[in-house]
């Protein structure tokens, strides 16, 4: 990562969280952020990844990989719902203060639909944002409308989100390549 994102993680994690809390109008500091990505580059292997940032650092022990079973054609929105659904079947995993999905309105919309159902079930409140690649736009669905935020490129808060999104992407692609390798060996 860049020097800025390293600083955010080491020196000013608290400031970073406070900035995100303020920007995203969260009820509490996002002490744990989970970032999700789907990898399916036209292959028959569809996977999802979850990466975790907590206590001011990326926590590799908390990373999770998901093989996607519900779809055999690329459909990120459907797949993100499956991954989140399966993630929340684990109440023993600490709940996140913020969920970050790779993508814009379609991905956030899909995730929000599922989370709304889960919130009723588990009686908790979760915040979901997307990070859309083209302009690195933060996408949020409020009760009323969509909000799009573009932070300065040197913002530690943006750099943290980018780093998590990129790590989720890398982790998902790594898992997909592993599955392809295994299948060609057998």
Secondary structure, DSSP 4 states (H G I P E B T S, - for coil): --HHHHHHHHT-HHHHHHHHHHHHT-SS--SEEEEEEEE-TTSS--EEEEEEEETTEE-GGG-EEEE--S-SS--HHHHHHHHHHHHTT-TTSPPPSEEEEESSHHHHHHHHHHHHHHHHHHT----EEEEETTTTEEEEE-SS-EEEE---TT-HHHHHHHHHHHHHHHHHHHHHHHHHHHHHH-
